[in-house]
Amino acid sequence: MTTTLEKVPVTVLTGFLGAGKTTLLNRILTEEHGLRIAVIENEFGEIGIDNQIVINAEEEIFEMNNGCICCTVRGDLIRILGQLMRRKDRFDHIVIETTGLADPAPVAQTFFVDDEMKESLQLDGIVTLVDAHHLSLHLDSDAEALAQVAFADVIVINKTDLVTPDEVDALEARLRGINAVARIERAAHAAIPIEAAIRVGGFDLDRALAIKPTFLEPEWPFEAASVYELAAGRHELVLAAGPDPSIDVLLESLPTASEDALAAVEQAALVRFTADPESVLPGATLKPDAPPLTLDVQAERNVYQIDIPAPGAYVLYSQHGPEEFDLALCGPDGTALAPAFVRAYAPDHEHDESVGSVGLELDAPLDSQKLNAWMGSLLRERGVDIFRSKGVLHIAGQARRFVFQGVHMLFDGRPGEPWGDAPRKSQLVFIGRNLDRQALTEGFLACRA
């Protein structure tokens, strides 16, 4: 494995107590990957023992005792990194293993706040190990465990041999609810491909998007948009009982029944759809371009009226797929109408109570001054609750992508690869606590050039 990076990449290896960090570190140090790795270890305790556990190797190993790397000894971290950089010809990569009680945020912030670190080091990614058998207990009671998951670029579900496949599936779904953009690996005894742990490009969005083009795609509060050509007059929306006792819907007019017309209004529809809907019973009337409604669908057959004021194209956004409720839109003569097309969306995950992610996407170019003002205000006011932010942005008049990333109130932006012939669009992700999707979407849309 070789590198052409000018800056030395750094991997932060974290995870709650007993998750298997040292086991993974030993794998990294003994695999045939061709990299010379310097290791910085941090233990929370007065007596250091990890240097006795880590397999003896030629790599540089530094130990930081009697303090958590994210608080009392962060100055020591900067000092050790500075020492390493004075002899960087001796290694290709740095791995920082944190104590199980560490919040990764201040560690990541080190690479934003110190000028020497910014010039010579590149935070490649945060790799979080979780114990498949015990993590659920810690997520409910330990803020550090929650933060470790929320900040991760890669999550390794370790010790899968101690639980059932169904339990692993349930844990992965919960982790997705906390951090929807991290890559998830499953392992027993921390046995994962080394390239999944180092050189992951988690803080290099150009590389991350090259590996996974959908990395920053937003999640949506609706699962389907059914586009119809409708005549004027009274229509009926008929639904059967489904997996939920209710379904949220939003009816909007479109200029044309086309994919392009739908794409142009998706973000605005997302904002309107997430407004508090009014709950209504069968027999109620839906009107185009009105606020969303929550339809009661507990009876075997549920009929709602729709008044179409003028012939044209309309889109019905539905919280669930139409097939789940045998949804049918019938014309004035009672005949079921076939949609011109239906677009499916990746739905929101079921988030933990407070921590989750919001993904935003926009095809229109952004005004740099509006964007700077919005992001500056947002991070000043909500930065404590915004754990991570990252994006690839289309700035008006710029031929290159603008790559943005932040940790809490600290952020960094730089020109990325040229757009070339690639479609130009902005994608932005926030991971944090009590995120307001509607406010974030409205602020993002207001930055259009």
C-alpha positions as CSV (number, residue, x, y, z in Angstrom):
1,M,0.0,0.0,0.0
2,T,1.5,3.3,-1.1
3,T,0.5,6.9,-0.8
4,T,1.0,10.1,-2.8
5,L,-0.4,12.3,-0.1
6,E,1.8,15.3,0.8
7,K,0.4,15.4,4.4
8,V,0.9,12.5,6.7
9,P,-2.5,10.8,7.3
10,V,-3.7,10.2,10.8
11,T,-6.2,7.6,12.0
12,V,-8.0,8.1,15.3
13,L,-8.9,4.7,16.8
14,T,-11.6,4.9,19.4
15,G,-14.4,2.9,21.1
16,F,-15.8,2.3,24.5
17,L,-14.0,0.2,27.1
18,G,-13.5,-3.4,26.0
19,A,-14.6,-2.9,22.4
20,G,-11.3,-4.4,21.0
21,K,-9.2,-1.4,20.0
22,T,-5.9,-2.9,21.0
23,T,-6.8,-6.1,19.1
24,L,-7.4,-4.1,16.0
25,L,-4.2,-2.1,16.6
26,N,-2.2,-5.3,16.8
27,R,-3.7,-6.4,13.5
28,I,-2.7,-3.1,11.9
29,L,0.9,-3.4,13.2
30,T,1.3,-7.0,12.0
31,E,-0.4,-7.0,8.6
32,E,1.6,-6.9,5.4
33,H,0.5,-3.4,4.2
34,G,3.9,-1.8,3.4
35,L,3.3,1.2,5.7
36,R,5.5,2.4,8.5
37,I,3.2,3.4,11.3
38,A,3.7,5.5,14.3
39,V,1.4,4.8,17.2
40,I,0.2,7.2,19.9
41,E,-1.5,5.5,22.8
42,N,-3.6,7.0,25.6
43,E,-4.6,5.2,28.8
44,F,-6.9,6.6,31.5
45,G,-5.0,5.6,34.6
46,E,-1.8,6.2,36.5
47,I,-0.2,3.0,35.4
48,G,0.3,2.3,31.7
49,I,-0.1,-1.3,30.5
50,D,-1.0,-1.0,26.8
51,N,2.6,-0.9,25.8
52,Q,2.9,-4.4,27.2
53,I,-0.2,-5.5,25.3
54,V,0.7,-4.1,21.9
55,I,2.8,-6.5,19.9
56,N,6.4,-5.5,19.8
57,A,7.1,-4.0,16.4
58,E,9.5,-1.6,14.7
59,E,6.9,1.1,14.7
60,E,7.2,4.2,16.9
61,I,5.0,3.8,20.0
62,F,4.3,6.7,22.3
63,E,2.2,6.3,25.5
64,M,0.3,9.1,27.3
65,N,-0.7,8.1,30.8
66,N,-2.7,9.6,33.7
67,G,-5.3,11.5,31.7
68,C,-7.7,11.4,28.8
69,I,-6.4,12.4,25.4
70,C,-9.4,14.6,24.9
71,C,-8.9,16.8,27.9
72,T,-6.0,17.1,30.3
73,V,-3.3,15.8,28.0
74,R,-4.3,17.3,24.6
75,G,-1.3,19.6,24.9
76,D,0.8,16.4,25.2
77,L,-0.8,15.1,22.0
78,I,0.2,18.3,20.1
79,R,3.7,18.0,21.6
80,I,4.1,14.3,20.5
81,L,2.8,15.0,17.1
82,G,5.2,17.9,16.7
83,Q,8.1,15.5,17.7
84,L,7.0,13.0,15.2
85,M,6.9,15.5,12.4
86,R,10.5,16.4,13.0
87,R,11.4,12.9,11.9
88,K,8.5,12.1,9.5
89,D,10.9,10.4,7.1
90,R,10.6,7.4,9.4
91,F,6.9,6.7,9.0
92,D,4.0,6.9,6.6
93,H,1.0,6.9,8.8
94,I,0.0,7.8,12.4
95,V,-2.5,5.9,14.5
96,I,-3.8,7.5,17.7
97,E,-5.6,5.0,20.0
98,T,-7.7,6.8,22.5
99,T,-8.8,5.6,25.9
100,G,-12.3,4.0,26.0
101,L,-13.6,7.1,27.9
102,A,-12.5,9.6,25.3
103,D,-14.7,12.0,23.4
104,P,-13.2,12.0,19.9
105,A,-14.2,15.6,19.1
106,P,-11.3,17.4,20.8
107,V,-8.8,14.9,19.2
108,A,-10.2,15.7,15.8
109,Q,-10.2,19.4,16.6
110,T,-6.5,19.3,17.1
111,F,-6.0,19.1,13.4
112,F,-8.1,22.2,12.9
113,V,-6.7,24.6,15.6
114,D,-3.0,24.1,15.5
115,D,-1.3,25.7,12.5
116,E,1.6,23.2,12.4
117,M,-0.7,20.3,12.5
118,K,-2.9,21.7,9.7
119,E,0.2,22.1,7.5
120,S,1.7,18.7,8.0
121,L,-1.0,16.3,9.0
122,Q,-4.3,15.1,7.4
123,L,-6.9,13.6,9.7
124,D,-7.8,10.5,7.5
125,G,-10.6,9.3,9.6
126,I,-12.1,8.3,13.0
127,V,-12.5,4.5,13.3
128,T,-14.9,3.5,16.2
129,L,-15.0,-0.1,17.5
130,V,-18.2,-1.2,19.3
131,D,-18.9,-4.2,21.4
132,A,-21.8,-6.0,19.8
133,H,-22.7,-7.7,23.1
134,H,-22.6,-4.6,25.4
135,L,-22.8,-1.4,23.4
136,S,-26.6,-1.0,23.7
137,L,-26.2,-0.6,27.5
138,H,-23.5,2.1,27.1
139,L,-25.4,4.1,24.4
140,D,-28.2,4.5,27.0
141,S,-26.0,5.7,29.8
142,D,-22.6,6.9,28.6
143,A,-22.3,10.1,26.6
144,E,-18.8,9.1,25.4
145,A,-20.1,5.9,23.7
146,L,-22.7,7.9,21.9
147,A,-20.2,10.5,20.8
148,Q,-17.7,7.9,19.6
149,V,-20.4,6.5,17.2
150,A,-21.6,9.9,16.1
151,F,-18.1,11.1,15.1
152,A,-17.1,7.9,13.3
153,D,-16.1,7.6,9.6
154,V,-16.0,3.8,10.1
155,I,-17.8,1.8,12.7
156,V,-16.6,-1.7,13.4
157,I,-19.2,-3.9,15.1
158,N,-16.9,-6.2,16.9
159,K,-17.5,-9.5,18.8
160,T,-20.3,-10.5,16.5
161,D,-19.5,-14.1,17.5
162,L,-21.0,-13.4,20.9
163,V,-24.5,-12.4,19.6
164,T,-27.1,-13.6,17.1
165,P,-27.3,-12.3,13.5
166,D,-30.6,-10.7,14.4
167,E,-29.0,-8.8,17.3
168,V,-26.3,-7.6,15.0
169,D,-28.9,-6.4,12.5
170,A,-30.7,-4.5,15.3
171,L,-27.6,-2.9,16.6
172,E,-26.5,-1.8,13.1
173,A,-30.0,-0.3,12.5
174,R,-29.5,1.7,15.8
175,L,-26.1,2.8,14.8
176,R,-27.4,4.0,11.4
177,G,-29.9,6.0,13.3
178,I,-27.1,7.8,15.1
179,N,-24.7,8.1,12.2
180,A,-26.2,7.5,8.8
181,V,-23.0,8.2,6.8
182,A,-20.4,6.1,8.5
183,R,-19.2,2.9,6.8
184,I,-20.1,-0.1,9.0
185,E,-18.0,-3.3,9.1
186,R,-18.8,-6.5,11.1
187,A,-16.1,-8.5,12.7
188,A,-15.2,-11.1,15.3
189,H,-11.8,-10.5,17.0
190,A,-11.5,-7.2,15.1
191,A,-10.7,-9.1,11.9
192,I,-11.4,-6.6,9.2
193,P,-9.5,-5.6,6.0
194,I,-6.8,-3.2,6.9
195,E,-7.9,-0.8,4.2
196,A,-11.2,-0.5,6.2
197,A,-9.3,0.9,9.1
198,I,-6.5,3.1,7.6
199,R,-6.5,5.2,4.5
200,V,-10.3,5.4,4.6
201,G,-10.5,9.0,3.4
202,G,-13.2,9.8,5.9
203,F,-12.0,13.4,6.1
204,D,-11.2,13.5,2.4
205,L,-14.5,13.9,0.8
206,D,-13.3,13.7,-2.8
207,R,-11.9,10.3,-2.1
208,A,-14.9,9.2,0.0
209,L,-17.2,10.2,-2.9
210,A,-15.1,8.4,-5.4
211,I,-15.5,5.2,-3.3
212,K,-19.1,5.7,-2.6
213,P,-20.9,8.3,-4.8
214,T,-24.0,8.2,-2.6
215,F,-21.9,9.0,0.5
216,L,-23.6,12.4,1.1
217,E,-27.0,11.8,-0.4
218,P,-29.8,13.1,1.8
219,E,-32.3,11.0,3.6
220,W,-35.9,11.9,3.0
221,P,-39.0,12.1,5.3
222,F,-41.0,10.5,2.4
223,E,-40.5,7.2,0.6
224,A,-42.3,8.0,-2.6
225,A,-43.3,10.8,-5.0
226,S,-46.1,9.8,-7.3
227,V,-46.5,12.1,-10.3
228,Y,-49.9,12.4,-12.1
229,E,-51.5,14.2,-14.9
230,L,-54.8,15.2,-13.5
231,A,-58.0,16.8,-14.8
232,A,-59.9,19.4,-12.9
233,G,-62.6,18.3,-10.5
234,R,-63.2,16.0,-7.5
235,H,-60.9,13.0,-7.1
236,E,-60.6,10.3,-4.4
237,L,-57.5,9.0,-2.6
238,V,-58.2,5.4,-1.5
239,L,-56.0,3.6,1.0
240,A,-56.2,0.2,2.7
241,A,-55.0,-0.5,6.2
242,G,-51.2,-0.7,6.3
243,P,-48.3,-1.4,8.6
244,D,-48.9,1.9,10.5
245,P,-52.2,3.4,11.7
246,S,-51.5,6.6,9.7
247,I,-49.5,8.0,6.8
248,D,-48.3,11.5,6.1
249,V,-48.9,12.9,2.6
250,L,-48.3,16.2,0.8
251,L,-49.9,17.1,-2.5
252,E,-48.1,19.7,-4.7
253,S,-48.6,21.1,-8.2
254,L,-45.8,20.8,-10.8
255,P,-45.1,22.8,-14.0
256,T,-44.7,19.5,-15.9
257,A,-44.9,15.8,-15.2
258,S,-41.2,15.3,-15.6
259,E,-38.2,14.0,-13.6
260,D,-36.5,17.4,-14.0
261,A,-39.6,19.3,-12.7
262,L,-39.7,17.0,-9.7
263,A,-36.0,17.3,-8.9
264,A,-36.3,21.1,-9.0
265,V,-38.8,21.2,-6.1
266,E,-37.6,18.2,-3.9
267,Q,-35.7,20.3,-1.3
268,A,-38.6,22.7,-0.9
269,A,-41.0,19.8,-0.6
270,L,-38.8,18.3,2.1
271,V,-39.1,21.5,4.1
272,R,-42.9,21.6,3.8
273,F,-43.2,17.9,4.5
274,T,-41.4,18.1,7.8
275,A,-43.8,20.8,9.1
276,D,-46.2,19.6,11.8
277,P,-49.0,17.9,9.8
278,E,-52.6,18.1,10.8
279,S,-54.3,14.8,11.5
280,V,-57.5,14.1,9.6
281,L,-60.0,11.3,9.4
282,P,-61.4,9.6,6.2
283,G,-63.7,11.8,4.3
284,A,-61.5,14.9,4.7
285,T,-60.5,16.9,1.7
286,L,-56.9,17.3,0.4
287,K,-56.0,20.4,-1.6
288,P,-52.8,21.0,-3.7
289,D,-50.1,23.2,-2.2
290,A,-51.6,23.0,1.2
291,P,-49.7,21.9,4.4
292,P,-49.1,18.2,4.8
293,L,-51.7,15.9,6.4
294,T,-51.6,12.8,8.5
295,L,-54.2,10.4,7.2
296,D,-55.9,8.0,9.5
297,V,-55.9,4.6,7.7
298,Q,-57.0,2.1,10.4
299,A,-60.2,1.0,8.6
300,E,-60.1,-1.6,5.9
301,R,-60.9,1.0,3.3
302,N,-60.1,4.7,3.8
303,V,-61.3,7.4,1.3
304,Y,-60.2,11.0,1.2
305,Q,-61.4,13.7,-1.2
306,I,-59.0,15.7,-3.4
307,D,-60.1,18.9,-5.2
308,I,-58.0,19.7,-8.3
309,P,-58.6,23.3,-9.3
310,A,-57.1,23.1,-12.7
311,P,-55.8,20.4,-15.1
312,G,-52.1,19.8,-14.9
313,A,-49.2,17.9,-13.3
314,Y,-49.3,17.1,-9.6
315,V,-47.1,15.1,-7.2
316,L,-48.2,13.2,-4.1
317,Y,-45.4,12.7,-1.6
318,S,-46.2,9.8,0.8
319,Q,-44.4,8.9,4.0
320,H,-44.5,5.2,3.0
321,G,-44.5,3.4,-0.3
322,P,-47.9,3.4,-2.1
323,E,-47.9,-0.4,-2.2
324,E,-47.8,-0.7,1.6
325,F,-51.3,0.8,1.7
326,D,-52.6,-0.2,-1.7
327,L,-52.8,3.5,-2.4
328,A,-54.9,4.5,-5.4
329,L,-55.8,7.9,-6.8
330,C,-59.1,7.8,-8.6
331,G,-60.4,10.3,-11.2
332,P,-63.8,12.0,-11.2
333,D,-65.4,8.9,-12.8
334,G,-64.0,6.6,-10.1
335,T,-61.4,5.0,-12.3
336,A,-58.0,4.4,-10.7
337,L,-55.3,6.5,-12.4
338,A,-51.8,5.3,-13.2
339,P,-49.1,7.8,-12.3
340,A,-46.8,9.1,-15.0
341,F,-43.9,7.8,-12.8
342,V,-43.1,7.1,-9.2
343,R,-39.8,8.1,-7.7
344,A,-38.6,6.1,-4.6
345,Y,-36.5,7.8,-1.9
346,A,-34.2,6.5,0.8
347,P,-36.2,7.2,4.0
348,D,-35.0,8.6,7.3
349,H,-33.6,6.1,9.7
350,E,-35.2,5.7,13.1
351,H,-33.0,8.0,15.1
352,D,-32.1,7.8,18.7
353,E,-33.9,10.3,20.8
354,S,-31.4,13.1,20.4
355,V,-28.5,12.3,18.1
356,G,-28.9,11.9,14.3
357,S,-27.9,13.2,10.9
358,V,-29.3,15.5,8.3
359,G,-28.2,15.3,4.7
360,L,-28.9,18.1,2.2
361,E,-28.5,18.3,-1.6
362,L,-28.9,21.2,-4.0
363,D,-28.3,21.4,-7.8
364,A,-28.3,25.2,-8.0
365,P,-25.0,27.0,-7.3
366,L,-24.3,28.6,-4.0
367,D,-23.4,32.2,-3.2
368,S,-20.2,32.1,-1.2
369,Q,-21.0,35.2,0.9
370,K,-24.4,33.9,1.8
371,L,-22.9,30.5,2.6
372,N,-20.2,31.9,4.8
373,A,-22.7,34.0,6.7
374,W,-25.1,31.1,7.2
375,M,-22.4,28.6,8.3
376,G,-20.7,31.1,10.5
377,S,-23.9,31.9,12.3
378,L,-25.0,28.3,12.5
379,L,-21.8,27.0,14.0
380,R,-21.6,29.9,16.5
381,E,-25.1,29.3,17.7
382,R,-25.4,25.5,17.4
383,G,-21.8,24.3,17.1
384,V,-21.9,22.6,20.4
385,D,-24.6,20.3,19.2
386,I,-23.2,19.8,15.7
387,F,-20.7,17.0,16.2
388,R,-19.6,16.7,12.6
389,S,-20.3,18.6,9.3
390,K,-18.9,17.8,5.9
391,G,-19.8,18.7,2.4
392,V,-18.8,19.1,-1.3
393,L,-20.2,22.4,-2.5
394,H,-20.9,24.0,-5.9
395,I,-19.9,27.6,-5.5
396,A,-21.1,30.0,-8.2
397,G,-18.3,30.9,-10.6
398,Q,-15.9,28.3,-9.3
399,A,-14.6,25.5,-11.6
400,R,-13.5,23.4,-8.7
401,R,-15.5,21.6,-5.9
402,F,-15.3,23.3,-2.5
403,V,-14.6,20.7,0.2
404,F,-15.9,21.6,3.6
405,Q,-15.6,19.8,6.9
406,G,-16.0,20.8,10.5
407,V,-16.0,19.5,14.1
408,H,-18.3,21.5,16.4
409,M,-17.5,25.2,15.9
410,L,-14.3,24.6,14.1
411,F,-14.3,24.1,10.3
412,D,-12.0,24.1,7.3
413,G,-12.7,24.5,3.6
414,R,-10.5,24.2,0.5
415,P,-10.8,23.8,-3.2
416,G,-11.1,20.2,-4.3
417,E,-11.0,18.5,-7.7
418,P,-12.3,20.3,-10.8
419,W,-15.9,19.6,-11.7
420,G,-15.0,18.8,-15.3
421,D,-18.0,17.1,-16.9
422,A,-19.5,15.9,-13.7
423,P,-22.9,17.2,-12.6
424,R,-22.4,20.2,-10.4
425,K,-24.3,20.0,-7.1
426,S,-23.8,20.7,-3.4
427,Q,-24.1,18.0,-0.8
428,L,-23.9,18.7,2.9
429,V,-24.2,16.4,6.0
430,F,-24.6,17.4,9.6
431,I,-24.3,14.9,12.5
432,G,-25.3,16.1,15.9
433,R,-27.8,16.4,18.7
434,N,-31.4,17.7,18.3
435,L,-30.8,18.8,14.7
436,D,-33.6,20.9,13.2
437,R,-34.0,19.5,9.7
438,Q,-36.4,22.2,8.5
439,A,-34.2,25.1,9.8
440,L,-31.1,23.5,8.2
441,T,-32.8,23.0,4.9
442,E,-34.2,26.5,4.8
443,G,-30.8,28.0,5.7
444,F,-29.1,25.9,3.0
445,L,-31.7,26.8,0.3
446,A,-31.3,30.5,1.2
447,C,-27.6,30.3,0.2
448,R,-28.5,29.8,-3.5
449,A,-26.8,32.3,-5.8
